[in-house]
């Protein structure tokens, strides 16, 4: 009953897997065929949960961005 949660594996420099790849606002907008202002609107409405890159730029997981295309934006 007292199972330990799985250990979080440290990330490596290889960010090629879709689950861990982070897209900038412009990259995400291009990926789903919308304007960058539309992507920022999606972020403000909570449709994409952004994180900040080390340089301070808003990024989002590719997996979340692709969900926008599946549910028809």
CHARMM internal coordinates of N, CA and C (Angstrom, degrees):
IC EDIT
DIST 1 N 1 CA 1.4390
DIST 1 CA 1 C 1.5284
ANGL 1 N 1 CA 1 C 112.19
DIST 1 C 2 N 1.3275
ANGL 1 CA 1 C 2 N 118.28
DIHE 1 N 1 CA 1 C 2 N -35.10
DIST 2 N 2 CA 1.4553
ANGL 1 C 2 N 2 CA 122.01
DIHE 1 CA 1 C 2 N 2 CA 179.93
DIST 2 CA 2 C 1.5123
ANGL 2 N 2 CA 2 C 110.61
DIHE 1 C 2 N 2 CA 2 C -91.31
DIST 2 C 3 N 1.3100
ANGL 2 CA 2 C 3 N 116.04
DIHE 2 N 2 CA 2 C 3 N 67.70
DIST 3 N 3 CA 1.4624
ANGL 2 C 3 N 3 CA 119.84
DIHE 2 CA 2 C 3 N 3 CA 178.61
DIST 3 CA 3 C 1.5195
ANGL 3 N 3 CA 3 C 109.56
DIHE 2 C 3 N 3 CA 3 C -82.82
DIST 3 C 4 N 1.3175
ANGL 3 CA 3 C 4 N 114.87
DIHE 3 N 3 CA 3 C 4 N 139.81
DIST 4 N 4 CA 1.4518
ANGL 3 C 4 N 4 CA 119.49
DIHE 3 CA 3 C 4 N 4 CA 176.53
DIST 4 CA 4 C 1.5149
ANGL 4 N 4 CA 4 C 109.13
DIHE 3 C 4 N 4 CA 4 C -79.41
DIST 4 C 5 N 1.3365
ANGL 4 CA 4 C 5 N 117.11
DIHE 4 N 4 CA 4 C 5 N 144.70
DIST 5 N 5 CA 1.4636
ANGL 4 C 5 N 5 CA 118.44
DIHE 4 CA 4 C 5 N 5 CA 176.73
DIST 5 CA 5 C 1.5258
ANGL 5 N 5 CA 5 C 109.37
DIHE 4 C 5 N 5 CA 5 C -66.78
DIST 5 C 6 N 1.3172
ANGL 5 CA 5 C 6 N 117.32
DIHE 5 N 5 CA 5 C 6 N 152.41
DIST 6 N 6 CA 1.4593
ANGL 5 C 6 N 6 CA 119.19
DIHE 5 CA 5 C 6 N 6 CA 179.86
DIST 6 CA 6 C 1.5260
ANGL 6 N 6 CA 6 C 110.97
DIHE 5 C 6 N 6 CA 6 C -61.32
DIST 6 C 7 N 1.3021
ANGL 6 CA 6 C 7 N 115.22
DIHE 6 N 6 CA 6 C 7 N 142.85
DIST 7 N 7 CA 1.4651
ANGL 6 C 7 N 7 CA 120.49
DIHE 6 CA 6 C 7 N 7 CA 179.83
DIST 7 CA 7 C 1.5181
ANGL 7 N 7 CA 7 C 109.40
DIHE 6 C 7 N 7 CA 7 C -69.09
DIST 7 C 8 N 1.3074
ANGL 7 CA 7 C 8 N 115.79
DIHE 7 N 7 CA 7 C 8 N 139.62
DIST 8 N 8 CA 1.4583
ANGL 7 C 8 N 8 CA 120.59
DIHE 7 CA 7 C 8 N 8 CA 177.30
DIST 8 CA 8 C 1.5223
ANGL 8 N 8 CA 8 C 107.63
DIHE 7 C 8 N 8 CA 8 C -80.02
DIST 8 C 9 N 1.3156
ANGL 8 CA 8 C 9 N 114.77
DIHE 8 N 8 CA 8 C 9 N 126.15
DIST 9 N 9 CA 1.4500
ANGL 8 C 9 N 9 CA 120.21
DIHE 8 CA 8 C 9 N 9 CA -179.49
DIST 9 CA 9 C 1.5221
ANGL 9 N 9 CA 9 C 109.59
DIHE 8 C 9 N 9 CA 9 C -80.21
DIST 9 C 10 N 1.3157
ANGL 9 CA 9 C 10 N 118.05
DIHE 9 N 9 CA 9 C 10 N 134.68
DIST 10 N 10 CA 1.4643
ANGL 9 C 10 N 10 CA 119.79
DIHE 9 CA 9 C 10 N 10 CA 177.54
DIST 10 CA 10 C 1.5190
ANGL 10 N 10 CA 10 C 110.21
DIHE 9 C 10 N 10 CA 10 C -65.95
DIST 10 C 11 N 1.3211
ANGL 10 CA 10 C 11 N 115.55
DIHE 10 N 10 CA 10 C 11 N 143.34
DIST 11 N 11 CA 1.4530
ANGL 10 C 11 N 11 CA 118.94
DIHE 10 CA 10 C 11 N 11 CA 178.45
DIST 11 CA 11 C 1.5149
ANGL 11 N 11 CA 11 C 109.99
DIHE 10 C 11 N 11 CA 11 C -80.10
DIST 11 C 12 N 1.2954
ANGL 11 CA 11 C 12 N 114.12
DIHE 11 N 11 CA 11 C 12 N 149.80
DIST 12 N 12 CA 1.4584
ANGL 11 C 12 N 12 CA 119.96
DIHE 11 CA 11 C 12 N 12 CA 176.54
DIST 12 CA 12 C 1.5118
ANGL 12 N 12 CA 12 C 108.44
DIHE 11 C 12 N 12 CA 12 C -102.89
DIST 12 C 13 N 1.2834
ANGL 12 CA 12 C 13 N 117.70
DIHE 12 N 12 CA 12 C 13 N 179.70
DIST 13 N 13 CA 1.4506
ANGL 12 C 13 N 13 CA 122.16
DIHE 12 CA 12 C 13 N 13 CA 178.70
DIST 13 CA 13 C 1.5130
ANGL 13 N 13 CA 13 C 113.09
DIHE 12 C 13 N 13 CA 13 C -68.97
DIST 13 C 14 N 1.3265
ANGL 13 CA 13 C 14 N 118.21
DIHE 13 N 13 CA 13 C 14 N -12.99
DIST 14 N 14 CA 1.4568
ANGL 13 C 14 N 14 CA 122.03
DIHE 13 CA 13 C 14 N 14 CA -178.60
DIST 14 CA 14 C 1.5172
ANGL 14 N 14 CA 14 C 109.90
DIHE 13 C 14 N 14 CA 14 C -85.23
DIST 14 C 15 N 1.3159
ANGL 14 CA 14 C 15 N 117.71
DIHE 14 N 14 CA 14 C 15 N 108.68
DIST 15 N 15 CA 1.4559
ANGL 14 C 15 N 15 CA 122.01
DIHE 14 CA 14 C 15 N 15 CA -178.43
DIST 15 CA 15 C 1.5271
ANGL 15 N 15 CA 15 C 111.03
DIHE 14 C 15 N 15 CA 15 C -108.55
DIST 15 C 16 N 1.3252
ANGL 15 CA 15 C 16 N 117.69
DIHE 15 N 15 CA 15 C 16 N 37.52
DIST 16 N 16 CA 1.4523
ANGL 15 C 16 N 16 CA 120.60
DIHE 15 CA 15 C 16 N 16 CA -174.58
DIST 16 CA 16 C 1.5127
ANGL 16 N 16 CA 16 C 113.44
DIHE 15 C 16 N 16 CA 16 C -87.44
DIST 16 C 17 N 1.3263
ANGL 16 CA 16 C 17 N 119.34
DIHE 16 N 16 CA 16 C 17 N -15.72
DIST 17 N 17 CA 1.4495
ANGL 16 C 17 N 17 CA 119.72
DIHE 16 CA 16 C 17 N 17 CA 179.96
DIST 17 CA 17 C 1.5176
ANGL 17 N 17 CA 17 C 109.23
DIHE 16 C 17 N 17 CA 17 C -75.25
DIST 17 C 18 N 1.3355
ANGL 17 CA 17 C 18 N 116.33
DIHE 17 N 17 CA 17 C 18 N 141.36
DIST 18 N 18 CA 1.4549
ANGL 17 C 18 N 18 CA 119.87
DIHE 17 CA 17 C 18 N 18 CA -175.04
DIST 18 CA 18 C 1.5175
ANGL 18 N 18 CA 18 C 111.97
DIHE 17 C 18 N 18 CA 18 C -65.99
DIST 18 C 19 N 1.3167
ANGL 18 CA 18 C 19 N 118.10
DIHE 18 N 18 CA 18 C 19 N -27.73
DIST 19 N 19 CA 1.4621
ANGL 18 C 19 N 19 CA 120.49
DIHE 18 CA 18 C 19 N 19 CA -178.29
DIST 19 CA 19 C 1.5261
ANGL 19 N 19 CA 19 C 111.20
DIHE 18 C 19 N 19 CA 19 C -69.08
DIST 19 C 20 N 1.3171
ANGL 19 CA 19 C 20 N 118.36
DIHE 19 N 19 CA 19 C 20 N -29.13
DIST 20 N 20 CA 1.4543
ANGL 19 C 20 N 20 CA 119.81
DIHE 19 CA 19 C 20 N 20 CA -175.42
DIST 20 CA 20 C 1.5256
ANGL 20 N 20 CA 20 C 112.82
DIHE 19 C 20 N 20 CA 20 C -111.23
DIST 20 C 21 N 1.3106
ANGL 20 CA 20 C 21 N 118.41
DIHE 20 N 20 CA 20 C 21 N -5.10
DIST 21 N 21 CA 1.4585
ANGL 20 C 21 N 21 CA 120.19
DIHE 20 CA 20 C 21 N 21 CA -176.66
DIST 21 CA 21 C 1.5272
ANGL 21 N 21 CA 21 C 109.92
DIHE 20 C 21 N 21 CA 21 C -73.47
DIST 21 C 22 N 1.2973
ANGL 21 CA 21 C 22 N 115.92
DIHE 21 N 21 CA 21 C 22 N 129.73
DIST 22 N 22 CA 1.4584
ANGL 21 C 22 N 22 CA 122.63
DIHE 21 CA 21 C 22 N 22 CA 179.31
DIST 22 CA 22 C 1.5230
ANGL 22 N 22 CA 22 C 109.09
DIHE 21 C 22 N 22 CA 22 C -101.60
DIST 22 C 23 N 1.3242
ANGL 22 CA 22 C 23 N 116.45
DIHE 22 N 22 CA 22 C 23 N 133.46
DIST 23 N 23 CA 1.4538
ANGL 22 C 23 N 23 CA 122.06
DIHE 22 CA 22 C 23 N 23 CA 178.79
DIST 23 CA 23 C 1.5258
ANGL 23 N 23 CA 23 C 109.75
DIHE 22 C 23 N 23 CA 23 C -109.59
DIST 23 C 24 N 1.3190
ANGL 23 CA 23 C 24 N 115.65
DIHE 23 N 23 CA 23 C 24 N 140.86
DIST 24 N 24 CA 1.4618
ANGL 23 C 24 N 24 CA 119.45
DIHE 23 CA 23 C 24 N 24 CA 173.02
DIST 24 CA 24 C 1.5244
ANGL 24 N 24 CA 24 C 107.92
DIHE 23 C 24 N 24 CA 24 C -73.25
DIST 24 C 25 N 1.3158
ANGL 24 CA 24 C 25 N 116.49
DIHE 24 N 24 CA 24 C 25 N 170.32
DIST 25 N 25 CA 1.4646
ANGL 24 C 25 N 25 CA 120.86
DIHE 24 CA 24 C 25 N 25 CA 179.14
DIST 25 CA 25 C 1.5261
ANGL 25 N 25 CA 25 C 110.27
DIHE 24 C 25 N 25 CA 25 C -58.50
DIST 25 C 26 N 1.3219
ANGL 25 CA 25 C 26 N 117.16
DIHE 25 N 25 CA 25 C 26 N -44.84
DIST 26 N 26 CA 1.4710
ANGL 25 C 26 N 26 CA 120.40
DIHE 25 CA 25 C 26 N 26 CA -179.86
DIST 26 CA 26 C 1.5254
ANGL 26 N 26 CA 26 C 111.90
DIHE 25 C 26 N 26 CA 26 C -65.59
DIST 26 C 27 N 1.3336
ANGL 26 CA 26 C 27 N 117.47
DIHE 26 N 26 CA 26 C 27 N -42.26
DIST 27 N 27 CA 1.4628
ANGL 26 C 27 N 27 CA 120.70
DIHE 26 CA 26 C 27 N 27 CA 178.83
DIST 27 CA 27 C 1.5229
ANGL 27 N 27 CA 27 C 111.09
DIHE 26 C 27 N 27 CA 27 C -63.86
DIST 27 C 28 N 1.3212
ANGL 27 CA 27 C 28 N 116.34
DIHE 27 N 27 CA 27 C 28 N -41.64
DIST 28 N 28 CA 1.4601
ANGL 27 C 28 N 28 CA 120.46
DIHE 27 CA 27 C 28 N 28 CA 179.37
DIST 28 CA 28 C 1.5254
ANGL 28 N 28 CA 28 C 110.85
DIHE 27 C 28 N 28 CA 28 C -65.64
DIST 28 C 29 N 1.3154
ANGL 28 CA 28 C 29 N 116.57
DIHE 28 N 28 CA 28 C 29 N -42.20
DIST 29 N 29 CA 1.4627
ANGL 28 C 29 N 29 CA 120.53
DIHE 28 CA 28 C 29 N 29 CA 178.65
DIST 29 CA 29 C 1.5294
ANGL 29 N 29 CA 29 C 110.73
DIHE 28 C 29 N 29 CA 29 C -61.65
DIST 29 C 30 N 1.3183
ANGL 29 CA 29 C 30 N 116.61
DIHE 29 N 29 CA 29 C 30 N -45.02
DIST 30 N 30 CA 1.4686
ANGL 29 C 30 N 30 CA 120.63
DIHE 29 CA 29 C 30 N 30 CA 178.23
DIST 30 CA 30 C 1.5218
ANGL 30 N 30 CA 30 C 111.33
DIHE 29 C 30 N 30 CA 30 C -63.02
DIST 30 C 31 N 1.3284
ANGL 30 CA 30 C 31 N 116.62
DIHE 30 N 30 CA 30 C 31 N -37.95
DIST 31 N 31 CA 1.4658
ANGL 30 C 31 N 31 CA 120.97
DIHE 30 CA 30 C 31 N 31 CA -176.97
DIST 31 CA 31 C 1.5226
ANGL 31 N 31 CA 31 C 112.21
DIHE 30 C 31 N 31 CA 31 C -64.04
DIST 31 C 32 N 1.3353
ANGL 31 CA 31 C 32 N 117.08
DIHE 31 N 31 CA 31 C 32 N -34.16
DIST 32 N 32 CA 1.4675
ANGL 31 C 32 N 32 CA 118.49
DIHE 31 CA 31 C 32 N 32 CA -178.05
DIST 32 CA 32 C 1.5265
ANGL 32 N 32 CA 32 C 112.60
DIHE 31 C 32 N 32 CA 32 C -107.93
DIST 32 C 33 N 1.3346
ANGL 32 CA 32 C 33 N 116.08
DIHE 32 N 32 CA 32 C 33 N 3.11
DIST 33 N 33 CA 1.4597
ANGL 32 C 33 N 33 CA 119.94
DIHE 32 CA 32 C 33 N 33 CA 173.13
DIST 33 CA 33 C 1.5152
ANGL 33 N 33 CA 33 C 115.32
DIHE 32 C 33 N 33 CA 33 C 77.26
DIST 33 C 34 N 1.3265
ANGL 33 CA 33 C 34 N 117.04
DIHE 33 N 33 CA 33 C 34 N 37.32
DIST 34 N 34 CA 1.4645
ANGL 33 C 34 N 34 CA 120.77
DIHE 33 CA 33 C 34 N 34 CA 175.96
DIST 34 CA 34 C 1.5201
ANGL 34 N 34 CA 34 C 109.31
DIHE 33 C 34 N 34 CA 34 C -126.01
DIST 34 C 35 N 1.3059
ANGL 34 CA 34 C 35 N 115.73
DIHE 34 N 34 CA 34 C 35 N 170.42
DIST 35 N 35 CA 1.4526
ANGL 34 C 35 N 35 CA 123.08
DIHE 34 CA 34 C 35 N 35 CA 177.13
DIST 35 CA 35 C 1.5353
ANGL 35 N 35 CA 35 C 109.42
DIHE 34 C 35 N 35 CA 35 C -75.20
DIST 35 C 36 N 1.3253
ANGL 35 CA 35 C 36 N 117.31
DIHE 35 N 35 CA 35 C 36 N 154.09
DIST 36 N 36 CA 1.4671
ANGL 35 C 36 N 36 CA 119.96
DIHE 35 CA 35 C 36 N 36 CA 179.94
DIST 36 CA 36 C 1.5317
ANGL 36 N 36 CA 36 C 111.81
DIHE 35 C 36 N 36 CA 36 C -63.62
DIST 36 C 37 N 1.3381
ANGL 36 CA 36 C 37 N 117.93
DIHE 36 N 36 CA 36 C 37 N -30.01
DIST 37 N 37 CA 1.4628
ANGL 36 C 37 N 37 CA 120.58
DIHE 36 CA 36 C 37 N 37 CA 176.57
DIST 37 CA 37 C 1.5239
ANGL 37 N 37 CA 37 C 110.91
DIHE 36 C 37 N 37 CA 37 C -67.35
DIST 37 C 38 N 1.3238
ANGL 37 CA 37 C 38 N 117.26
DIHE 37 N 37 CA 37 C 38 N -34.64
DIST 38 N 38 CA 1.4606
ANGL 37 C 38 N 38 CA 120.89
DIHE 37 CA 37 C 38 N 38 CA 175.91
DIST 38 CA 38 C 1.5155
ANGL 38 N 38 CA 38 C 110.19
DIHE 37 C 38 N 38 CA 38 C -65.86
DIST 38 C 39 N 1.3414
ANGL 38 CA 38 C 39 N 116.33
DIHE 38 N 38 CA 38 C 39 N -40.86
DIST 39 N 39 CA 1.4608
ANGL 38 C 39 N 39 CA 120.02
DIHE 38 CA 38 C 39 N 39 CA 178.14
DIST 39 CA 39 C 1.5281
ANGL 39 N 39 CA 39 C 110.43
DIHE 38 C 39 N 39 CA 39 C -63.38
DIST 39 C 40 N 1.3168
ANGL 39 CA 39 C 40 N 117.42
DIHE 39 N 39 CA 39 C 40 N -40.76
DIST 40 N 40 CA 1.4702
ANGL 39 C 40 N 40 CA 120.26
DIHE 39 CA 39 C 40 N 40 CA 176.40
DIST 40 CA 40 C 1.5279
ANGL 40 N 40 CA 40 C 110.73
DIHE 39 C 40 N 40 CA 40 C -63.00
DIST 40 C 41 N 1.3133
ANGL 40 CA 40 C 41 N 116.69
DIHE 40 N 40 CA 40 C 41 N -35.47
DIST 41 N 41 CA 1.4578
ANGL 40 C 41 N 41 CA 120.78
DIHE 40 CA 40 C 41 N 41 CA 176.41
DIST 41 CA 41 C 1.5330
ANGL 41 N 41 CA 41 C 110.57
DIHE 40 C 41 N 41 CA 41 C -64.89
DIST 41 C 42 N 1.3353
ANGL 41 CA 41 C 42 N 116.97
DIHE 41 N 41 CA 41 C 42 N -40.88
DIST 42 N 42 CA 1.4656
ANGL 41 C 42 N 42 CA 120.81
DIHE 41 CA 41 C 42 N 42 CA 176.39
DIST 42 CA 42 C 1.5309
ANGL 42 N 42 CA 42 C 110.58
DIHE 41 C 42 N 42 CA 42 C -59.90
DIST 42 C 43 N 1.3142
ANGL 42 CA 42 C 43 N 116.45
DIHE 42 N 42 CA 42 C 43 N -39.52
DIST 43 N 43 CA 1.4644
ANGL 42 C 43 N 43 CA 120.99
DIHE 42 CA 42 C 43 N 43 CA 178.79
DIST 43 CA 43 C 1.5252
ANGL 43 N 43 CA 43 C 109.79
DIHE 42 C 43 N 43 CA 43 C -65.60
DIST 43 C 44 N 1.3341
ANGL 43 CA 43 C 44 N 116.82
DIHE 43 N 43 CA 43 C 44 N -45.52
DIST 44 N 44 CA 1.4652
ANGL 43 C 44 N 44 CA 120.49
DIHE 43 CA 43 C 44 N 44 CA -179.28
DIST 44 CA 44 C 1.5286
ANGL 44 N 44 CA 44 C 112.10
DIHE 43 C 44 N 44 CA 44 C -63.55
DIST 44 C 45 N 1.3330
ANGL 44 CA 44 C 45 N 117.07
DIHE 44 N 44 CA 44 C 45 N -33.72
DIST 45 N 45 CA 1.4675
ANGL 44 C 45 N 45 CA 121.00
DIHE 44 CA 44 C 45 N 45 CA 179.67
DIST 45 CA 45 C 1.5193
ANGL 45 N 45 CA 45 C 112.87
DIHE 44 C 45 N 45 CA 45 C -84.35
DIST 45 C 46 N 1.3380
ANGL 45 CA 45 C 46 N 116.86
DIHE 45 N 45 CA 45 C 46 N 0.06
DIST 46 N 46 CA 1.4559
ANGL 45 C 46 N 46 CA 120.43
DIHE 45 CA 45 C 46 N 46 CA 176.15
DIST 46 CA 46 C 1.5179
ANGL 46 N 46 CA 46 C 114.91
DIHE 45 C 46 N 46 CA 46 C 82.92
DIST 46 C 47 N 1.3204
ANGL 46 CA 46 C 47 N 118.01
DIHE 46 N 46 CA 46 C 47 N 14.51
DIST 47 N 47 CA 1.4641
ANGL 46 C 47 N 47 CA 120.38
DIHE 46 CA 46 C 47 N 47 CA 179.00
DIST 47 CA 47 C 1.5212
ANGL 47 N 47 CA 47 C 112.09
DIHE 46 C 47 N 47 CA 47 C -78.65
DIST 47 C 48 N 1.3219
ANGL 47 CA 47 C 48 N 116.45
DIHE 47 N 47 CA 47 C 48 N -22.55
DIST 48 N 48 CA 1.4664
ANGL 47 C 48 N 48 CA 122.78
DIHE 47 CA 47 C 48 N 48 CA 174.76
DIST 48 CA 48 C 1.5182
ANGL 48 N 48 CA 48 C 106.74
DIHE 47 C 48 N 48 CA 48 C -130.83
DIST 48 C 49 N 1.3246
ANGL 48 CA 48 C 49 N 116.01
DIHE 48 N 48 CA 48 C 49 N 133.01
DIST 49 N 49 CA 1.4585
ANGL 48 C 49 N 49 CA 121.12
DIHE 48 CA 48 C 49 N 49 CA 179.88
DIST 49 CA 49 C 1.5293
ANGL 49 N 49 CA 49 C 108.00
DIHE 48 C 49 N 49 CA 49 C -97.53
DIST 49 C 50 N 1.3262
ANGL 49 CA 49 C 50 N 118.22
DIHE 49 N 49 CA 49 C 50 N 102.02
DIST 50 N 50 CA 1.4583
ANGL 49 C 50 N 50 CA 120.10
DIHE 49 CA 49 C 50 N 50 CA -175.37
DIST 50 CA 50 C 1.5246
ANGL 50 N 50 CA 50 C 113.30
DIHE 49 C 50 N 50 CA 50 C -81.45
DIST 50 C 51 N 1.3115
ANGL 50 CA 50 C 51 N 114.44
DIHE 50 N 50 CA 50 C 51 N 159.60
DIST 51 N 51 CA 1.4518
ANGL 50 C 51 N 51 CA 122.52
DIHE 50 CA 50 C 51 N 51 CA 170.16
DIST 51 CA 51 C 1.5231
ANGL 51 N 51 CA 51 C 106.29
DIHE 50 C 51 N 51 CA 51 C -124.76
DIST 51 C 52 N 1.2913
ANGL 51 CA 51 C 52 N 116.25
DIHE 51 N 51 CA 51 C 52 N 174.61
DIST 52 N 52 CA 1.4629
ANGL 51 C 52 N 52 CA 120.36
DIHE 51 CA 51 C 52 N 52 CA 178.08
DIST 52 CA 52 C 1.5156
ANGL 52 N 52 CA 52 C 109.83
DIHE 51 C 52 N 52 CA 52 C -110.19
DIST 52 C 53 N 1.3231
ANGL 52 CA 52 C 53 N 115.25
DIHE 52 N 52 CA 52 C 53 N 134.92
DIST 53 N 53 CA 1.4559
ANGL 52 C 53 N 53 CA 120.12
DIHE 52 CA 52 C 53 N 53 CA 175.50
DIST 53 CA 53 C 1.5300
ANGL 53 N 53 CA 53 C 107.88
DIHE 52 C 53 N 53 CA 53 C -75.71
DIST 53 C 54 N 1.3256
ANGL 53 CA 53 C 54 N 117.82
DIHE 53 N 53 CA 53 C 54 N 168.33
DIST 54 N 54 CA 1.4671
ANGL 53 C 54 N 54 CA 119.56
DIHE 53 CA 53 C 54 N 54 CA 177.59
DIST 54 CA 54 C 1.5389
ANGL 54 N 54 CA 54 C 113.33
DIHE 53 C 54 N 54 CA 54 C -56.90
DIST 54 C 55 N 1.3347
ANGL 54 CA 54 C 55 N 116.33
DIHE 54 N 54 CA 54 C 55 N -26.84
DIST 55 N 55 CA 1.4639
ANGL 54 C 55 N 55 CA 119.35
DIHE 54 CA 54 C 55 N 55 CA 178.90
DIST 55 CA 55 C 1.5251
ANGL 55 N 55 CA 55 C 112.54
DIHE 54 C 55 N 55 CA 55 C -85.33
DIST 55 C 56 N 1.3476
ANGL 55 CA 55 C 56 N 117.62
DIHE 55 N 55 CA 55 C 56 N -3.78
DIST 56 N 56 CA 1.4546
ANGL 55 C 56 N 56 CA 121.49
DIHE 55 CA 55 C 56 N 56 CA 177.89
DIST 56 CA 56 C 1.5156
ANGL 56 N 56 CA 56 C 114.77
DIHE 55 C 56 N 56 CA 56 C 97.23
DIST 56 C 57 N 1.3201
ANGL 56 CA 56 C 57 N 117.26
DIHE 56 N 56 CA 56 C 57 N -1.14
DIST 57 N 57 CA 1.4639
ANGL 56 C 57 N 57 CA 121.24
DIHE 56 CA 56 C 57 N 57 CA -179.11
DIST 57 CA 57 C 1.5264
ANGL 57 N 57 CA 57 C 110.68
DIHE 56 C 57 N 57 CA 57 C -78.13
DIST 57 C 58 N 1.3280
ANGL 57 CA 57 C 58 N 117.12
DIHE 57 N 57 CA 57 C 58 N 140.37
DIST 58 N 58 CA 1.4643
ANGL 57 C 58 N 58 CA 121.40
DIHE 57 CA 57 C 58 N 58 CA 177.77
DIST 58 CA 58 C 1.5229
ANGL 58 N 58 CA 58 C 109.47
DIHE 57 C 58 N 58 CA 58 C -71.43
DIST 58 C 59 N 1.3152
ANGL 58 CA 58 C 59 N 116.21
DIHE 58 N 58 CA 58 C 59 N 130.57
DIST 59 N 59 CA 1.4574
ANGL 58 C 59 N 59 CA 121.69
DIHE 58 CA 58 C 59 N 59 CA 177.20
DIST 59 CA 59 C 1.5256
ANGL 59 N 59 CA 59 C 108.28
DIHE 58 C 59 N 59 CA 59 C -133.74
DIST 59 C 60 N 1.3263
ANGL 59 CA 59 C 60 N 114.61
DIHE 59 N 59 CA 59 C 60 N 159.69
DIST 60 N 60 CA 1.4570
ANGL 59 C 60 N 60 CA 119.93
DIHE 59 CA 59 C 60 N 60 CA 178.13
DIST 60 CA 60 C 1.5056
ANGL 60 N 60 CA 60 C 110.18
DIHE 59 C 60 N 60 CA 60 C -139.28
DIST 60 C 61 N 1.3160
ANGL 60 CA 60 C 61 N 117.35
DIHE 60 N 60 CA 60 C 61 N 150.36
DIST 61 N 61 CA 1.4556
ANGL 60 C 61 N 61 CA 120.49
DIHE 60 CA 60 C 61 N 61 CA 179.44
DIST 61 CA 61 C 1.5258
ANGL 61 N 61 CA 61 C 111.11
DIHE 60 C 61 N 61 CA 61 C -64.62
DIST 61 C 62 N 1.3106
ANGL 61 CA 61 C 62 N 115.67
DIHE 61 N 61 CA 61 C 62 N 138.08
DIST 62 N 62 CA 1.4553
ANGL 61 C 62 N 62 CA 121.06
DIHE 61 CA 61 C 62 N 62 CA -179.85
DIST 62 CA 62 C 1.5266
ANGL 62 N 62 CA 62 C 111.03
DIHE 61 C 62 N 62 CA 62 C -57.79
DIST 62 C 63 N 1.3330
ANGL 62 CA 62 C 63 N 116.93
DIHE 62 N 62 CA 62 C 63 N -34.74
DIST 63 N 63 CA 1.4584
ANGL 62 C 63 N 63 CA 120.40
DIHE 62 CA 62 C 63 N 63 CA -179.26
DIST 63 CA 63 C 1.5297
ANGL 63 N 63 CA 63 C 111.33
DIHE 62 C 63 N 63 CA 63 C -62.69
DIST 63 C 64 N 1.3346
ANGL 63 CA 63 C 64 N 118.34
DIHE 63 N 63 CA 63 C 64 N -37.88
DIST 64 N 64 CA 1.4640
ANGL 63 C 64 N 64 CA 121.00
DIHE 63 CA 63 C 64 N 64 CA 177.72
DIST 64 CA 64 C 1.5180
ANGL 64 N 64 CA 64 C 111.56
DIHE 63 C 64 N 64 CA 64 C -69.63
DIST 64 C 65 N 1.3208
ANGL 64 CA 64 C 65 N 116.05
DIHE 64 N 64 CA 64 C 65 N -38.13
DIST 65 N 65 CA 1.4592
ANGL 64 C 65 N 65 CA 120.25
DIHE 64 CA 64 C 65 N 65 CA -179.19
DIST 65 CA 65 C 1.5264
ANGL 65 N 65 CA 65 C 110.37
DIHE 64 C 65 N 65 CA 65 C -66.24
DIST 65 C 66 N 1.3250
ANGL 65 CA 65 C 66 N 117.08
DIHE 65 N 65 CA 65 C 66 N -40.34
DIST 66 N 66 CA 1.4535
ANGL 65 C 66 N 66 CA 119.14
DIHE 65 CA 65 C 66 N 66 CA 179.92
DIST 66 CA 66 C 1.5230
ANGL 66 N 66 CA 66 C 111.47
DIHE 65 C 66 N 66 CA 66 C -68.34
DIST 66 C 67 N 1.3232
ANGL 66 CA 66 C 67 N 118.27
DIHE 66 N 66 CA 66 C 67 N -25.44
DIST 67 N 67 CA 1.4706
ANGL 66 C 67 N 67 CA 120.74
DIHE 66 CA 66 C 67 N 67 CA 176.23
DIST 67 CA 67 C 1.5308
ANGL 67 N 67 CA 67 C 110.42
DIHE 66 C 67 N 67 CA 67 C -63.73
DIST 67 C 68 N 1.3410
ANGL 67 CA 67 C 68 N 117.30
DIHE 67 N 67 CA 67 C 68 N -30.11
DIST 68 N 68 CA 1.4580
ANGL 67 C 68 N 68 CA 120.04
DIHE 67 CA 67 C 68 N 68 CA 178.40
DIST 68 CA 68 C 1.5213
ANGL 68 N 68 CA 68 C 111.21
DIHE 67 C 68 N 68 CA 68 C -62.25
DIST 68 C 69 N 1.3147
ANGL 68 CA 68 C 69 N 117.11
DIHE 68 N 68 CA 68 C 69 N -37.20
DIST 69 N 69 CA 1.4648
ANGL 68 C 69 N 69 CA 119.87
DIHE 68 CA 68 C 69 N 69 CA -180.00
DIST 69 CA 69 C 1.5232
ANGL 69 N 69 CA 69 C 110.80
DIHE 68 C 69 N 69 CA 69 C -74.21
DIST 69 C 70 N 1.3253
ANGL 69 CA 69 C 70 N 117.35
DIHE 69 N 69 CA 69 C 70 N -32.45
DIST 70 N 70 CA 1.4554
ANGL 69 C 70 N 70 CA 120.83
DIHE 69 CA 69 C 70 N 70 CA -179.47
DIST 70 CA 70 C 1.5320
ANGL 70 N 70 CA 70 C 110.50
DIHE 69 C 70 N 70 CA 70 C -69.25
DIST 70 C 71 N 1.3385
ANGL 70 CA 70 C 71 N 117.14
DIHE 70 N 70 CA 70 C 71 N -42.46
DIST 71 N 71 CA 1.4653
ANGL 70 C 71 N 71 CA 118.27
DIHE 70 CA 70 C 71 N 71 CA -178.91
DIST 71 CA 71 C 1.5176
ANGL 71 N 71 CA 71 C 113.00
DIHE 70 C 71 N 71 CA 71 C -88.40
DIST 71 C 72 N 1.3197
ANGL 71 CA 71 C 72 N 116.77
DIHE 71 N 71 CA 71 C 72 N 8.76
DIST 72 N 72 CA 1.4590
ANGL 71 C 72 N 72 CA 119.86
DIHE 71 CA 71 C 72 N 72 CA 174.83
DIST 72 CA 72 C 1.4949
ANGL 72 N 72 CA 72 C 114.84
DIHE 71 C 72 N 72 CA 72 C 75.50
DIST 72 C 73 N 1.3156
ANGL 72 CA 72 C 73 N 116.52
DIHE 72 N 72 CA 72 C 73 N 30.20
DIST 73 N 73 CA 1.4616
ANGL 72 C 73 N 73 CA 123.97
DIHE 72 CA 72 C 73 N 73 CA 179.19
DIST 73 CA 73 C 1.4816
ANGL 73 N 73 CA 73 C 108.92
DIHE 72 C 73 N 73 CA 73 C 58.08
END
COOR INIT
IC SEED 1 N 1 CA 1 C
IC BUILD
